[in-house]
Amino acid sequence: NIKNIFKDVREIDKTIIPAIKTESNNIREKLKKHKESSKVNQKYGFDMMEKTTKDNFGIFFDQKQ
């Protein structure tokens, strides 16, 4: 009886494990893309803040003179 249970478990594993691996790989890919996208957005945000800050300081110095 226990042998049959282990046999059933192996059969279930053969069915489930590939699906779990596939889904796990899909999630990893999505996380990787999200992380890369986040880095790009963060870099763009910092570049824009730096540009805006430089532009605003330029206006400030022009008005002071």
Summary of the structure (lengths in Angstrom):
residues: 65
radius of gyration: 27.7
end to end distance: 93.2
largest distance: 93.2
contacts: 123
relative contact order: 0.05
helix: 97%
strand: 0%
